[in-house]
Amino acid sequence: MFITMNSILSFAAVALLVIGLVGNGFEMRKIRLSVVKDEDLTSKNIFLNKKNWKWYALIAIALILWVISSNTNGSI
């Protein structure tokens, strides 16, 4: 059984994507529960909260790794 660079990148991409999506879900839940006013509970405020940017970066890195692993032909 050979472990190629494509399989390693694919596994890392899936792992980072799952971690990013689950972490973002928990973070958004904490933000939603911490808001006491109804007018502050708009989707714009939740999605643009500074606490979410680290999860968005993790998801973006996962997508970049996924594209790299799908575009290489094993010559790395």
C-alpha positions in Angstrom: 0.0 0.0 0.0 1.5 3.3 -1.1 0.8 6.5 0.6 1.0 9.3 -2.0 1.2 13.0 -1.6 -2.3 13.3 -3.1 -3.8 11.0 -0.4 -2.0 12.9 2.3 -3.2 16.3 1.0 -6.8 14.9 0.5 -6.9 13.6 4.1 -5.5 16.8 5.5 -8.1 18.8 3.5 -11.0 16.7 4.7 -9.8 16.9 8.3 -9.3 20.7 8.2 -12.7 21.1 6.5 -14.5 19.1 9.2 -12.7 20.8 12.0 -13.4 24.3 10.5 -17.1 23.6 9.9 -17.7 22.1 13.4 -15.7 24.8 15.1 -17.5 27.5 13.2 -20.9 26.0 14.2 -20.0 25.9 17.9 -18.6 29.5 17.6 -21.8 30.8 16.0 -23.9 29.0 18.6 -21.9 30.8 21.4 -22.3 34.1 19.6 -26.0 33.6 19.2 -26.5 32.7 22.8 -24.4 35.6 24.0 -26.6 38.2 22.2 -29.3 39.5 24.4 -31.0 42.0 22.0 -33.1 40.7 19.1 -31.9 43.5 16.8 -28.3 42.3 17.2 -29.2 38.8 16.0 -29.1 39.5 12.3 -27.2 37.1 10.1 -24.8 39.9 9.0 -23.7 40.4 12.6 -23.2 36.7 13.2 -21.3 35.9 10.0 -19.1 38.9 10.2 -18.1 38.5 13.8 -14.4 38.6 14.3 -14.4 35.3 16.2 -15.4 33.5 13.0 -12.5 34.6 10.9 -10.2 31.9 12.2 -12.7 29.2 11.2 -13.1 30.8 7.8 -9.4 30.8 7.3 -9.2 27.1 8.3 -12.0 26.3 5.8 -10.2 28.3 3.1 -6.9 26.4 3.7 -8.8 23.1 3.5 -10.4 24.1 0.1 -7.0 25.2 -1.2 -5.4 21.9 -0.2 -8.3 20.0 -1.8 -7.8 21.9 -5.1 -4.0 21.3 -5.0 -4.5 17.5 -4.3 -7.0 17.2 -7.1 -4.9 19.1 -9.7 -1.6 17.2 -9.1 -1.0 14.0 -10.9 1.2 12.4 -8.4 4.5 13.9 -9.6 5.2 15.9 -6.4 
